[in-house]
Amino acid sequence: MKIAVVLGTRPEIIKMAPVIDEITKNNDECILIHTGQHYDIEMSKQFFEDLNIKIPDYNIGIGSKTAIKQISIIISELEKILLDENVDIVLVQGDTNTVLAGALASNKLKIPVGHVEAGLRSFDKNMPEETNRIIADNCSELYFVPTEETAINLQNEGIAHNKIHITGNTIVDACFRHKDIAKEKSILKENIIFDEYIALTMHRAENVDDSERLTNIINALLSLDKNIVFPIHPHTRKSLEELDLYEKVLNSENIQVTKPLGYLDFLYLISNSQLILTDSGGVQEEAITLNIPCITLRYNTERPETITAGGNILAGTTSEEISRNINHILDNPDVYKSMQNASNPYGDGTSSKQIIKIIKDSIINDTLNVKKADSITDFIGYKKYSIKNDITVNQYEKTNKGHIIEQVFDDENPLCISDDLNLKDMDIIVKIFKTK
């Protein structure tokens, strides 16, 4: 089995590390393609070294360009690479420009795409990541989703339920794999000046490119009587400098600014923090995995399950709300303990094993590749039925040829569809084809 892994940013490298590990353990061939979307050596190459991942077979090296140029270059370069390598499947992870380009290029070359962490939705198309993940999902053949909620998102968009697999999130695998190593090897522990601190990460364009939002966030942090450690992203630093805020942050007694961190140092930082402030999606997942309360500096999140579970709070970007939420958590032991003990919705750390097994089974069973039609198929339409008898999803679809169940409702609540789900007393929406 020959698997291409296309990645280009720090979160992708982190989350795909255990998947790459699992490919190697199974004696399968991994073609590692790095687009260079995170081009700073401290934010990219260092992660491969920290995580003991092989040096990429290809490095496209797109660097600092506009999103359109990044995407077009990646697609063009991937066409050559993927045609030469003749892989069985391409894996992409998340919602970056790399993911969008990787999924599009593979789809146009008729190479199956497996989307790791599929189905996330913020329902805010002002976020470029939302468009990226929607298009990537529409180009994919296998969907490795972290939760039932993300599976339902895909069902609502017409994705066939038999292509959706709830595997948990590989961030749990990565955290478990590297937490002890970080504790042992991180050099950051010698440099943090505070005994107790809040860890801050901030990089999203919706915050750092919006002068009002960025100013509000910084004002809230400067007014706190809590200590903060802030590994600063180069783009965030540039925006702060343009607003004459960087020196204020740098000279603040309660904020320690550090350079961008390697993964082990970053994992050490957040795992030993009291609280995490972030606008990152991946850090929200890491926080609940590490049992650290999290405040998200956004107005929406594609990780709503962290909020439902009780480990994360959306605070927006106003100074008042940020300060209020920080003080509410840190000054109330019961609130803090409740968030700290929130149940992790992202699984038990076996996501990577499940993903590779599903791919292998799909190849063995010849269900992965898109096949040419060999009979005339007419689309009849969508129908809604109320099921009264004992019958599973698998039994229903085998009995009713041309029927594909797209949604299942228990009363008014949508359910995640599985082959063995009993449909008795359920309402279903079915896509019907007439086959000849």
C-alpha positions in Angstrom: 0.0 0.0 0.0 1.4 3.4 -1.0 0.0 6.4 0.8 0.9 10.1 0.0 0.6 12.4 2.9 0.4 16.1 1.9 1.0 18.6 4.7 2.3 22.1 5.0 1.6 23.7 8.3 2.5 23.2 11.9 -0.9 21.7 13.0 -0.8 19.3 10.0 2.7 18.1 10.9 1.7 17.6 14.5 -1.6 15.8 13.8 -0.3 13.6 11.0 2.9 12.5 12.9 1.1 9.5 14.5 -0.5 8.6 11.1 2.9 8.6 9.4 4.1 6.4 12.3 1.3 4.0 11.8 1.9 3.7 8.0 5.6 2.8 8.7 4.7 0.3 11.4 2.5 -1.5 8.9 5.4 -1.7 6.5 3.5 0.4 4.0 5.1 3.1 1.8 4.6 6.7 2.9 5.3 9.5 0.4 5.7 12.6 2.4 5.0 15.9 0.6 5.6 19.1 2.4 4.3 22.2 0.7 6.2 24.6 2.9 3.1 26.7 3.8 4.8 27.3 7.1 8.1 28.4 5.7 10.0 29.6 8.8 12.5 26.9 9.7 11.6 27.2 13.4 7.9 26.6 12.6 8.3 23.7 10.1 11.6 21.8 9.9 11.9 21.8 13.7 8.7 19.8 14.0 9.9 17.0 11.8 13.0 16.7 14.0 11.0 17.0 17.3 8.5 14.3 16.2 11.1 12.0 14.8 9.4 12.0 11.3 11.4 11.3 8.2 12.5 14.2 6.1 9.8 14.9 3.4 10.4 13.2 0.1 9.3 16.4 -1.6 9.3 20.0 -0.5 7.4 22.3 -2.7 8.5 25.4 -0.8 5.7 27.8 -1.6 6.7 30.3 1.1 5.0 33.6 1.8 2.6 34.2 -1.0 -1.1 35.1 -1.4 -3.6 32.3 -0.8 -4.4 32.1 -4.6 -0.7 31.8 -5.5 0.0 29.2 -2.8 -3.0 27.1 -4.0 -2.1 27.3 -7.7 1.5 26.5 -7.1 0.7 23.5 -4.9 -1.8 22.1 -7.4 0.7 22.5 -10.3 3.5 20.8 -8.4 1.4 18.0 -7.0 0.3 17.1 -10.5 3.8 16.1 -11.4 4.6 14.4 -8.1 1.4 12.3 -7.8 1.6 11.2 -11.4 5.2 10.0 -10.9 4.5 8.3 -7.6 1.3 6.4 -8.6 0.0 6.3 -5.0 -3.1 4.4 -3.8 -4.5 7.3 -1.8 -3.7 10.9 -0.8 -4.2 11.9 2.8 -4.8 15.6 3.8 -5.6 16.9 7.2 -7.7 19.9 8.3 -8.6 23.1 6.5 -5.5 24.9 5.2 -4.6 26.1 1.7 -2.4 23.0 1.5 -5.5 20.8 2.2 -7.6 22.5 -0.4 -4.9 22.3 -3.0 -4.0 18.7 -2.2 -7.6 17.5 -2.3 -8.3 19.4 -5.6 -5.2 18.1 -7.3 -5.8 14.5 -6.3 -9.5 14.7 -7.3 -8.6 15.9 -10.7 -6.1 13.1 -11.1 -8.7 10.5 -10.0 -6.7 9.6 -7.0 -8.8 8.9 -3.9 -8.6 11.4 -1.1 -8.8 10.6 2.6 -9.6 13.7 4.6 -8.4 13.5 8.2 -10.5 15.6 10.6 -13.3 16.0 8.0 -16.7 17.4 8.7 -15.8 20.4 10.9 -18.0 23.4 10.3 -18.0 26.9 11.8 -20.9 27.9 9.5 -19.0 31.2 8.9 -17.8 31.5 5.3 -16.0 34.7 6.1 -13.3 32.3 7.4 -11.1 31.0 4.6 -10.7 27.8 6.5 -14.4 27.1 6.2 -14.3 27.3 2.4 -11.2 25.1 2.4 -12.7 22.3 4.4 -16.0 22.3 2.5 -14.3 22.0 -0.8 -11.8 19.4 0.5 -14.7 17.3 1.8 -16.4 17.5 -1.6 -13.2 16.1 -3.2 -12.8 13.2 -0.8 -13.6 9.5 -0.9 -13.0 8.7 2.8 -13.9 10.9 5.7 -12.2 10.4 9.0 -14.3 12.5 11.4 -13.6 13.1 15.1 -17.1 13.0 16.5 -20.7 12.1 15.8 -21.5 15.8 15.4 -19.0 16.1 12.6 -20.4 13.0 10.9 -23.9 14.6 10.9 -22.5 17.7 9.3 -21.4 15.6 6.4 -24.6 13.7 6.2 -26.5 17.0 6.0 -24.4 17.9 3.0 -25.2 14.7 1.2 -22.1 12.7 1.9 -22.7 8.9 1.8 -22.7 7.5 5.3 -20.7 4.5 4.4 -17.7 6.8 3.5 -17.8 8.5 6.9 -15.8 7.0 9.7 -15.7 8.2 13.3 -12.1 7.7 14.4 -11.6 10.4 17.1 -8.9 13.0 16.5 -5.2 12.3 15.9 -4.4 15.3 18.2 -5.1 12.9 21.1 -2.6 10.4 19.7 0.0 13.1 19.2 -0.5 14.5 22.7 -0.2 11.1 24.3 2.8 10.2 22.2 4.8 13.4 23.0 3.7 14.7 26.4 6.4 12.8 28.4 9.1 13.5 25.8 8.2 17.2 26.0 8.5 17.2 29.8 11.9 15.5 29.5 13.5 17.4 26.6 11.9 20.8 26.5 14.4 23.6 27.1 11.5 26.1 27.7 11.1 25.0 31.4 14.4 26.8 32.1 13.2 30.0 30.5 9.6 30.6 31.8 9.8 33.4 34.4 6.4 32.7 36.0 5.5 29.8 38.4 1.8 30.1 37.2 0.7 31.4 33.9 -1.8 31.6 31.1 -0.6 30.3 27.7 -1.6 32.6 24.8 -1.6 31.8 21.1 -3.0 34.1 18.5 -2.6 33.9 14.7 -5.9 33.9 12.8 -6.4 36.6 10.2 -9.8 37.5 11.6 -8.0 38.7 14.7 -4.5 39.8 13.8 -5.6 41.6 10.6 -8.4 43.4 12.3 -7.0 46.4 14.1 -10.0 46.9 16.4 -10.2 43.2 17.4 -6.4 43.0 18.0 -6.4 46.2 20.0 -9.2 44.9 22.2 -7.5 41.6 22.9 -4.2 43.2 23.8 -5.9 45.8 26.0 -7.6 43.0 27.9 -4.4 41.2 28.4 -2.4 44.3 29.5 -5.1 45.1 32.1 -5.0 41.6 33.7 -3.3 40.9 37.0 -2.6 37.3 35.7 0.7 36.2 34.2 0.8 35.3 30.5 3.4 33.5 28.3 2.9 34.5 24.6 4.9 32.6 21.9 4.3 35.2 19.1 3.6 34.3 15.5 5.6 36.4 13.0 2.5 37.7 11.4 1.0 38.6 14.7 4.1 40.5 15.7 4.0 42.4 12.4 0.4 43.5 13.1 1.2 44.6 16.6 4.2 46.6 15.4 2.0 48.4 12.9 -0.4 49.3 15.7 2.4 50.4 18.0 1.3 47.7 20.4 4.3 45.4 20.3 6.5 47.4 22.6 3.7 47.7 25.1 3.3 43.9 25.1 7.0 43.3 25.3 7.5 45.7 28.2 4.5 44.5 30.2 5.4 43.0 33.6 2.7 40.3 33.3 3.4 39.1 29.7 6.4 37.1 28.7 6.9 37.1 24.9 8.9 34.2 23.4 9.8 33.4 19.8 7.8 30.8 17.9 8.2 27.4 19.7 9.1 24.0 18.5 6.4 21.4 19.1 7.9 19.9 22.2 8.4 23.3 23.8 4.9 24.4 22.9 3.4 21.1 24.3 5.4 21.7 27.5 4.1 25.3 27.6 0.4 24.5 27.3 0.5 21.3 29.4 1.9 23.2 32.4 -0.3 26.3 32.0 -3.3 27.2 34.2 -5.4 28.3 31.3 -5.1 28.6 27.6 -6.2 31.6 25.5 -6.3 30.9 21.8 -7.8 31.5 18.4 -6.5 28.2 17.1 -8.8 25.3 16.4 -6.1 22.7 17.1 -5.1 24.2 20.4 -8.7 24.0 21.5 -8.4 20.2 21.0 -5.1 20.0 22.7 -6.4 21.9 25.7 -9.3 19.5 26.4 -7.0 16.5 25.8 -4.5 17.9 28.4 -7.3 18.8 30.9 -6.5 22.5 30.7 -9.4 25.0 30.6 -9.6 27.0 27.4 -10.9 30.4 26.3 -11.3 30.8 22.6 -10.8 34.4 21.2 -13.4 34.0 18.5 -17.2 34.3 17.9 -17.6 30.8 16.5 -15.7 27.5 16.4 -15.6 24.4 14.3 -14.9 22.6 17.5 -18.3 23.1 19.3 -18.0 19.7 21.0 -15.2 21.2 23.3 -17.8 23.7 24.4 -20.6 21.2 24.8 -18.2 19.0 26.9 -17.5 21.9 29.1 -13.8 22.4 28.6 -13.9 25.5 26.3 -15.6 28.9 26.3 -16.1 31.3 23.4 -15.2 34.8 24.6 -15.2 36.8 21.4 -12.7 39.7 21.2 -14.0 42.5 23.4 -11.8 43.5 26.3 -14.6 43.2 28.8 -15.7 39.6 27.8 -12.1 38.3 27.7 -11.3 39.7 31.1 -14.6 38.6 32.6 -14.1 35.0 31.4 -10.5 34.7 32.5 -11.4 36.0 36.0 -14.5 33.8 36.2 -12.5 30.6 35.6 -9.3 31.4 37.6 -11.1 32.9 40.6 -13.7 30.2 41.0 -12.2 26.8 41.9 -15.5 24.9 41.2 -15.7 26.4 37.7 -12.0 25.6 37.1 -12.3 22.0 38.3 -15.4 21.4 36.1 -13.6 22.6 33.0 -10.5 20.7 33.9 -12.5 17.5 34.2 -14.5 17.9 31.0 -14.8 14.6 29.1 -12.6 14.5 25.9 -14.9 14.1 22.9 -12.0 13.3 20.6 -11.3 9.7 21.5 -8.8 7.5 23.2 -5.6 8.0 21.2 -6.1 5.2 18.7 -7.3 7.4 15.7 -4.2 6.7 13.6 -4.6 2.9 13.9 -8.2 3.1 12.9 -7.5 5.4 9.9 -4.8 3.0 8.4 -7.0 0.0 9.0 -10.0 1.6 7.3 -7.8 2.5 4.3 -6.3 -1.0 4.1 -9.8 -2.6 4.3 -11.1 -0.3 1.6 -8.3 -1.2 -0.8 -8.7 -4.9 0.0 -12.5 -4.7 -0.6 -12.0 -2.6 -3.7 -14.4 0.1 -2.4 -12.0 3.0 -2.6 -11.6 4.0 -6.2 -14.4 5.7 -8.2 -15.5 3.3 -10.9 -16.9 4.1 -14.3 -20.7 3.6 -14.6 -21.6 0.4 -16.5 -25.4 0.8 -16.3 -27.9 3.6 -16.8 -28.9 5.2 -13.5 -31.8 7.7 -13.1 -32.1 10.0 -10.1 -35.7 9.8 -8.9 -35.5 12.3 -6.0 -35.5 12.6 -2.2 -38.3 11.0 -0.1 -39.1 11.0 3.6 -40.4 7.8 5.3 -41.4 6.9 8.8 -40.1 3.4 9.7 -42.3 1.3 11.9 -40.6 -2.1 11.8 -37.4 -3.5 13.2 -34.8 -3.0 10.4 -31.2 -1.8 10.4 -29.8 0.7 7.9 -27.9 -2.0 6.2 -31.0 -4.3 5.9 -33.1 -1.4 4.6 -30.6 -0.4 1.8 -30.1 -4.1 0.7 -33.9 -4.6 0.6 -34.6 -1.4 -1.2 -32.3 -1.3 -4.2 -31.3 2.2 -5.3 -32.2 3.7 -1.9 -29.5 5.5 0.0 -30.3 6.8 3.5 -29.0 10.3 3.9 -30.5 11.4 7.2 -32.1 9.7 10.2 -34.2 11.5 12.8 -35.2 10.3 16.3 -38.2 12.6 16.9 -36.6 15.9 15.8 -33.0 14.9 16.5 -30.6 13.9 13.7 -28.6 10.7 14.3 -25.2 9.6 13.1 -25.9 6.8 10.6 -24.2 3.4 10.9 -25.0 0.1 9.2 -26.3 -1.5 12.4 -28.5 1.5 13.4 -32.0 0.2 14.1 -34.6 2.4 12.2 -37.7 1.3 14.2 -39.8 4.4 15.0 -37.4 6.7 13.1 -37.9 9.1 10.3 -35.5 8.8 7.3 -34.7 10.9 4.3 -33.7 8.8 1.3 -32.0 9.6 -2.0 -33.5 7.3 -4.6 -32.1 6.1 -7.9 -33.8 3.9 -10.5 -31.4 1.3 -11.8 -31.8 -0.5 -15.1 
